[in-house]
Amino acid sequence: MDEAAPLDDDALWEAFSTRSLGHARWDHRAHLRIAWMHLARWPLFEAHLRMRAGIVLLNSVHGLVESSALVDTRRSCTVTE
């Protein structure tokens, strides 16, 4: 995937869903866009669970391991506000 070209929502969703989204593209803006897309597809609780699972899987592809419940707490607050 070309890391320089901007991704539209469909391309971002596909890259997130297939865990092919590059680490450099997985920034705060991408997190917020993905959260919004989840909320547009599912009720809040299910959107939160699906997003959390997707983030954990994508982060594992990038070699990142979530080591704190604080990360999930912040994400949950962002999605519910």
Backbone bond lengths (Angstrom), bond angles and torsions (degrees), N, CA, C in turn:
res aa  C-N    CA-C-N  psi(-1)  N-CA   C-N-CA  omega(-1)  CA-C   N-CA-C  phi
1 M - - - 1.448 - - 1.522 108.85 -
2 D 1.318 117.40 134.80 1.455 123.12 179.96 1.524 108.99 -70.01
3 E 1.323 116.67 113.96 1.459 120.89 -177.08 1.529 112.52 -72.06
4 A 1.341 118.97 -15.38 1.458 120.79 -177.09 1.524 112.92 -88.14
5 A 1.305 117.92 -31.65 1.468 120.95 -176.34 1.525 110.36 -74.45
6 P 1.348 117.32 135.63 1.467 119.36 176.76 1.526 111.44 -66.81
7 L 1.310 116.12 147.91 1.463 121.02 -179.89 1.520 110.15 -100.65
8 D 1.330 116.27 132.95 1.458 118.76 171.20 1.533 106.98 -78.25
9 D 1.328 116.57 175.27 1.466 120.14 -175.89 1.524 112.54 -60.10
10 D 1.320 117.26 -41.77 1.470 119.70 -179.63 1.522 111.47 -62.67
11 A 1.320 116.53 -43.56 1.470 120.74 -179.73 1.529 110.72 -67.73
12 L 1.330 117.07 -39.87 1.470 120.35 178.24 1.522 110.10 -64.23
13 W 1.338 116.98 -44.97 1.466 120.85 178.99 1.523 110.50 -59.49
14 E 1.318 116.77 -45.82 1.467 121.54 -179.61 1.534 110.59 -62.12
15 A 1.329 116.56 -45.87 1.467 120.22 -179.31 1.527 111.28 -64.36
16 F 1.333 117.08 -40.15 1.461 120.73 177.24 1.522 110.33 -65.33
17 S 1.319 115.92 -46.90 1.469 121.51 -175.42 1.527 112.81 -65.71
18 T 1.308 116.59 -32.44 1.473 120.66 -178.79 1.529 111.80 -97.70
19 R 1.322 115.55 3.68 1.469 122.29 179.62 1.538 112.19 58.72
20 S 1.331 115.80 33.51 1.463 120.03 177.67 1.526 111.45 -105.80
21 L 1.324 117.06 6.01 1.455 121.47 179.17 1.523 109.01 -72.24
22 G 1.328 116.36 122.07 1.466 120.96 -179.06 1.517 112.38 -63.93
23 H 1.313 115.64 151.65 1.463 121.39 -177.96 1.530 111.31 -57.63
24 A 1.319 117.38 -40.08 1.468 120.93 -179.21 1.529 112.11 -63.87
25 R 1.316 116.82 -29.64 1.467 120.71 179.18 1.528 112.14 -83.03
26 W 1.306 118.30 -15.78 1.461 122.07 -176.19 1.523 109.08 -86.36
27 D 1.325 114.78 68.25 1.459 121.87 -177.14 1.534 110.37 -105.26
28 H 1.313 116.56 -175.17 1.464 121.11 -177.13 1.532 111.01 -60.21
29 R 1.300 117.05 -42.41 1.469 120.87 179.56 1.532 110.83 -60.62
30 A 1.330 117.06 -43.41 1.470 120.77 178.79 1.533 110.47 -63.57
31 H 1.337 117.06 -40.07 1.469 120.63 176.91 1.532 110.40 -57.70
32 L 1.328 115.94 -47.32 1.457 119.85 -177.78 1.526 111.59 -66.26
33 R 1.306 117.11 -41.23 1.465 120.23 177.95 1.525 111.19 -62.86
34 I 1.327 116.26 -43.73 1.462 120.48 178.82 1.531 110.38 -64.46
35 A 1.327 117.33 -40.49 1.475 120.33 177.23 1.527 109.88 -59.74
36 W 1.318 116.98 -46.17 1.453 121.19 179.73 1.530 111.01 -60.56
37 M 1.321 116.63 -42.47 1.467 120.58 179.79 1.530 111.17 -64.36
38 H 1.325 116.95 -38.68 1.464 120.00 176.33 1.528 110.42 -63.29
39 L 1.328 116.49 -44.94 1.459 120.50 -179.03 1.523 112.29 -65.71
40 A 1.314 116.76 -28.01 1.464 120.28 177.62 1.529 111.70 -74.40
41 R 1.335 116.92 -21.87 1.465 121.33 -176.00 1.528 113.92 -98.25
42 W 1.328 116.92 -32.90 1.467 120.50 -172.48 1.520 111.05 -135.61
43 P 1.338 116.59 160.44 1.470 120.42 172.36 1.532 109.89 -61.63
44 L 1.313 115.93 160.07 1.466 122.35 -172.36 1.525 114.02 -49.20
45 F 1.319 118.22 -54.02 1.467 120.49 -175.35 1.529 111.37 -61.13
46 E 1.334 116.36 -45.74 1.464 119.55 179.82 1.523 111.13 -67.24
47 A 1.334 116.57 -38.93 1.468 120.32 178.14 1.523 110.12 -60.22
48 H 1.333 116.27 -43.66 1.459 120.49 179.84 1.535 111.31 -62.18
49 L 1.327 116.72 -46.81 1.470 120.11 -179.62 1.522 111.80 -63.51
50 R 1.332 116.77 -43.53 1.466 120.09 -179.76 1.531 111.15 -66.13
51 M 1.326 116.15 -41.12 1.462 118.88 179.84 1.522 110.42 -65.79
52 R 1.317 116.01 -44.55 1.471 119.59 179.65 1.527 110.86 -58.36
53 A 1.321 116.65 -46.44 1.469 120.33 179.43 1.528 110.68 -62.21
54 G 1.327 116.64 -42.70 1.461 120.35 179.33 1.516 112.64 -63.32
55 I 1.331 116.48 -40.28 1.463 120.50 179.49 1.521 110.66 -66.33
56 V 1.323 116.53 -44.04 1.467 119.64 178.72 1.528 110.31 -59.04
57 L 1.335 116.99 -44.27 1.469 120.70 179.70 1.531 111.55 -65.21
58 L 1.330 116.62 -45.48 1.467 119.37 179.89 1.524 110.80 -64.20
59 N 1.333 116.49 -44.34 1.464 119.42 179.15 1.523 111.59 -61.33
60 S 1.322 117.52 -34.92 1.470 119.49 179.16 1.531 110.36 -66.09
61 V 1.334 117.32 -34.85 1.470 120.56 175.59 1.529 110.02 -62.70
62 H 1.334 116.22 -34.33 1.463 121.43 179.91 1.528 112.01 -83.99
63 G 1.321 117.12 1.20 1.456 120.70 179.31 1.515 113.69 80.60
64 L 1.324 116.85 17.23 1.459 121.31 -179.84 1.516 109.63 -101.37
65 V 1.324 116.18 140.94 1.459 121.53 178.98 1.524 107.22 -123.60
66 E 1.329 116.09 127.09 1.455 119.24 176.47 1.517 108.28 -75.02
67 S 1.335 115.46 124.09 1.453 119.42 -175.77 1.519 112.64 -113.72
68 S 1.322 117.39 6.15 1.453 118.60 -175.11 1.521 111.20 -145.73
69 A 1.327 115.45 142.43 1.462 120.27 174.85 1.524 110.42 -69.44
70 L 1.334 116.90 -17.37 1.461 121.14 179.76 1.529 111.06 -58.89
71 V 1.315 117.56 -39.06 1.458 121.40 179.73 1.520 109.48 -59.76
72 D 1.312 117.63 -48.20 1.459 121.57 -179.22 1.519 111.03 -67.02
73 T 1.333 117.90 -36.01 1.460 121.61 178.79 1.519 110.47 -63.12
74 R 1.333 116.83 -44.31 1.455 119.85 178.50 1.514 111.47 -64.35
75 R 1.321 117.00 -42.49 1.454 121.49 179.56 1.525 110.22 -62.48
76 S 1.324 116.64 -43.21 1.454 120.99 179.95 1.529 110.51 -62.20
77 C 1.298 117.49 -42.26 1.462 121.08 178.80 1.517 110.42 -63.73
78 T 1.307 117.63 -40.52 1.461 121.37 179.57 1.515 110.52 -63.28
79 V 1.308 117.90 -43.32 1.465 122.06 -177.27 1.524 110.85 -70.14
80 T 1.327 118.79 -32.93 1.458 120.57 -175.20 1.514 113.92 -91.42
81 E 1.308 119.23 -12.33 1.471 120.59 -178.54 1.499 112.34 -75.96
